Amino acid sequence: MEEILLKALVWTNYKLFLLICLVLPLILSVWSLKTQIPSIQRLLLIYWRVASLLAIAIYLFIPVWQIGYLAWFAGHILIVICLWFWADINDEIRDLPKSSLRLALTSWRWAVSLYGIISAIAFIPFLRCTFVPSASADTMCRLWLEAPWHYKSWFHPNSTTGFLGFLGMSGLIIYVIYFVYFLTFRLVKQGRIALEQ
């Protein structure tokens, strides 16, 4: 019974991820392109760059490369940080005239922040899956792999798990290199000013 409940919670998490982290920001991105509000466009561009870590984690889950668990956890935390970190973007959005886009963006920022914090906290017990000898054999770790395996069967039915894992690992290496560059150079130079992120 406990496993059935846990499985339902994991699948609910993935469904919320699709809605809050993919569908809603996609709608906001198209909307911001139409209205041409630079601060919102910059925030959403930064969001997509940071949120790509969750997509990378999905590709790492497919061949059961256990670093995916750590990437999934870190992705949620980094998303919350990136949405509120930039002082100039926060000020510009705060100074925008009241509009349905501004309300939608603010509501989404709070929703994704709440989702990210709760998901990260709830995922802490599963971080052990990063270090178990075989995550696919562990019942609890396997729960997080089922949705990525379904994703593979729907969108990459003819691709090997090794190739998809390679794409995920390549993405992770590029992500880490960019993140280290950002921390070492851009953050030191620009602080909390987004400028041309």
Helices and strands as residue ranges (DSSP letters): H 2-16, I 17-23, H 24-35, H 38-61, H 67-84, H 87-95, H 100-123, G 124-130, H 139-155, H 161-181, I 182-186, H 187-190
